[in-house]
């Protein structure tokens, strides 16, 4: 029995094997930002994205999540999706004649600015600037790779953007995809509730975030800094700025250099 393309969220449409149906749900979803995931493990989604603020936003229709099961585009009796690397070598590579049709199906009906991204350790590293940019698009389609990677011809043919979670290798792109979506969705209007939360956090100003404190006023002999209890908003802002600069300079000299260059 074929696994259908899945949709998630309270306002999602019923499952269908053809993604064109995903574009004709209810009027409320006509402009909803969409994430479409091409994966061998559709049951991995929404995963943690279905929890907390991103989960509430998903259920209320602020964004949508659809998965495309790559296995359904496999070839032969066993729906094979990969083959041995041309030229020899270890591992397996996702086939172009499998991934290509999956991309065509997943991108059907995509409108406006809609990046196609492959989660890859050789891609540009995820950062806050990327998340902000993706939050301003109409949607995104993510390819979750497995094995040794995908046939290079697919990346060239579709002009795929490669994006990396960091300088390490995972067994697949699903975890990286969820990280990218979490960082993007939380920046969308109405998801966090308090827009200041996104404006004051790490990386938003090019610096790491200042230390945070809350009650009790003293814990294990450690007190909240006096300036934070002073009620003097100007002094508090200065203290926080100084702390952010000190922490960034010590922990992320690369960010500090960029900050100084842009100042």
C-alpha positions in Angstrom: 0.0 0.0 0.0 1.4 3.4 -1.0 2.1 6.0 1.7 0.4 9.3 0.9 1.9 12.7 1.0 1.2 13.9 4.6 0.0 17.3 5.8 0.2 18.5 9.4 -1.8 21.1 11.3 -5.4 21.7 12.3 -6.2 23.4 9.1 -4.4 21.0 6.9 -6.1 19.2 4.0 -6.7 15.5 3.8 -3.8 13.3 2.7 -3.3 12.8 -1.1 -0.8 11.1 -3.3 -0.6 14.2 -5.5 0.7 17.5 -3.9 -1.5 19.7 -6.2 -4.3 18.9 -3.7 -2.3 20.6 -1.0 -2.8 23.9 -2.7 -6.6 23.8 -2.6 -7.6 23.5 1.1 -9.5 26.4 2.8 -9.4 30.2 2.2 -7.5 30.7 5.5 -4.5 28.8 4.1 -4.3 30.6 0.8 -1.3 32.7 2.0 0.1 30.4 4.7 3.8 29.8 4.6 4.6 26.2 3.7 7.4 23.8 4.4 7.5 20.8 2.1 9.8 17.9 3.1 11.2 15.2 0.8 12.3 12.4 3.0 12.5 8.6 3.3 11.1 9.0 6.9 7.9 11.1 6.7 6.9 9.8 10.1 9.8 11.8 11.6 7.7 14.9 11.0 6.5 17.1 12.6 8.5 15.7 15.4 9.6 18.5 17.8 8.0 21.0 15.5 4.6 19.8 16.6 5.4 20.9 20.2 5.4 24.2 22.0 5.1 27.5 20.0 5.8 26.0 16.6 3.3 23.3 17.2 0.6 25.8 18.3 1.4 27.9 15.2 1.1 24.7 13.0 -2.3 23.8 14.5 -3.6 27.3 14.1 -2.6 27.5 10.5 0.1 30.1 10.7 2.3 27.7 8.7 1.9 24.4 7.1 4.0 21.2 6.9 3.7 18.6 4.1 5.9 15.5 3.7 6.6 13.7 0.5 7.7 10.0 0.9 10.7 9.5 -1.4 10.2 5.8 -1.3 7.1 6.1 -3.4 9.2 7.3 -6.3 11.6 4.4 -6.1 12.2 2.1 -9.0 11.6 -1.6 -9.5 9.7 -4.1 -7.4 11.4 -3.0 -4.2 11.2 0.8 -4.9 14.9 1.3 -4.8 16.0 4.9 -4.3 19.8 4.6 -4.4 22.6 2.9 -6.2 26.4 2.5 -5.9 28.6 5.6 -6.7 29.8 6.0 -10.2 33.6 5.4 -10.3 33.4 3.1 -7.2 33.6 3.9 -3.5 31.8 3.1 -0.3 28.1 3.8 0.4 25.1 4.5 -1.8 23.9 7.6 -3.7 20.3 8.7 -4.1 19.3 8.3 -7.8 18.5 11.2 -10.0 15.6 9.4 -11.7 14.1 9.0 -8.2 14.8 12.3 -6.6 13.9 14.3 -9.7 10.3 13.2 -9.9 9.9 13.6 -6.1 11.1 17.2 -6.4 8.7 17.8 -9.3 5.8 16.5 -7.2 6.8 18.4 -4.0 7.2 21.7 -5.9 3.9 21.5 -7.7 1.9 24.6 -7.1 4.7 26.4 -5.3 4.3 30.1 -5.7 6.4 33.3 -5.5 9.9 33.0 -3.9 10.2 29.4 -2.9 13.8 28.1 -2.3 14.6 24.4 -2.9 17.2 23.4 -0.2 19.3 20.2 0.2 20.5 19.6 3.8 24.2 18.9 3.2 27.4 19.1 5.3 29.1 20.9 2.4 26.4 23.6 2.2 26.5 27.2 3.6 26.1 27.1 7.4 22.8 27.9 8.9 22.7 31.3 10.6 20.2 33.9 11.8 20.4 35.8 8.6 19.3 32.7 6.6 16.4 32.1 9.0 15.2 35.7 8.6 15.4 35.5 4.9 13.5 32.2 4.7 10.8 33.6 7.0 10.2 36.2 4.3 9.7 33.7 1.5 6.4 32.1 0.5 7.6 28.6 1.4 10.5 26.2 1.3 11.1 22.7 0.0 13.7 20.7 1.9 15.5 17.6 0.6 16.6 15.3 3.4 19.4 13.2 2.0 20.7 9.8 3.2 23.6 7.5 2.5 26.6 9.2 0.7 24.4 12.0 -0.8 22.5 12.7 -4.0 23.3 12.6 -7.6 25.1 15.9 -8.4 23.0 16.3 -11.6 19.9 16.8 -9.5 21.5 19.7 -7.7 22.6 21.3 -10.9 19.4 20.8 -12.8 17.1 22.3 -10.1 19.6 25.0 -8.9 19.4 23.5 -5.4 20.8 25.6 -2.4 22.8 23.4 -0.1 22.6 24.3 3.6 24.5 22.8 6.5 23.6 22.5 10.2 27.4 22.6 11.1 30.8 21.1 10.4 29.8 17.5 11.2 28.0 14.6 9.5 24.6 13.3 10.4 23.0 10.0 9.2 20.3 12.0 7.3 18.9 15.5 6.8 15.8 15.2 8.9 17.3 16.6 12.1 18.9 19.4 10.2 15.6 20.1 8.5 13.7 20.4 11.8 16.4 22.7 13.1 16.1 25.0 10.1 12.3 25.1 10.3 12.3 25.8 14.0 14.7 28.7 13.5 12.6 30.0 10.6 9.0 29.5 11.9 9.6 31.2 15.2 10.4 34.5 13.3 7.0 34.6 11.6 4.4 37.1 12.9 2.3 35.7 15.6 4.4 32.7 16.5 6.4 34.0 19.5 3.6 36.4 20.5 6.2 39.0 21.8 8.2 40.4 18.8 10.8 41.8 21.2 11.7 38.2 22.1 13.1 37.7 18.6 14.7 41.1 18.5 16.7 40.8 21.7 18.1 37.3 21.4 21.4 36.0 20.2 22.6 36.9 16.7 19.8 39.4 16.0 22.2 42.3 16.5 25.3 40.3 15.4 26.2 39.6 19.0 25.6 36.8 21.4 22.8 37.4 24.0 23.5 38.9 27.4 23.0 36.8 30.6 19.4 36.3 31.8 18.1 36.1 35.3 14.8 35.6 37.1 13.5 34.9 40.6 14.5 34.1 43.3 16.7 37.2 43.8 19.4 35.0 45.4 20.2 31.4 44.7 23.0 29.3 46.2 24.6 32.5 47.4 24.5 34.1 44.0 22.5 37.3 43.6 21.0 38.9 40.5 23.2 41.8 39.4 22.2 45.0 41.2 21.8 46.9 37.9 19.0 44.6 36.8 17.1 45.3 40.0 17.6 49.1 39.8 14.7 49.9 37.6 16.9 52.2 35.6 16.2 51.1 32.0 19.1 53.1 30.5 21.7 51.5 32.8 20.1 48.1 32.2 20.4 48.5 28.4 24.0 49.6 28.7 24.9 46.7 31.0 23.2 44.2 28.7 25.0 45.6 25.7 28.4 45.5 27.5 27.8 41.9 28.5 26.8 40.9 25.0 30.0 42.4 23.6 32.2 40.7 26.3 30.7 37.3 25.8 30.9 37.5 22.0 34.5 38.7 22.1 35.4 35.8 24.3 33.4 33.0 22.9 32.9 33.8 19.2 35.9 35.9 17.9 34.6 35.3 14.4 31.3 37.1 15.2 33.2 39.8 17.0 35.4 40.5 14.0 32.3 40.8 11.8 30.6 43.1 14.4 33.7 45.4 14.5 33.9 45.5 10.7 30.2 46.6 10.4 30.4 49.1 13.2 
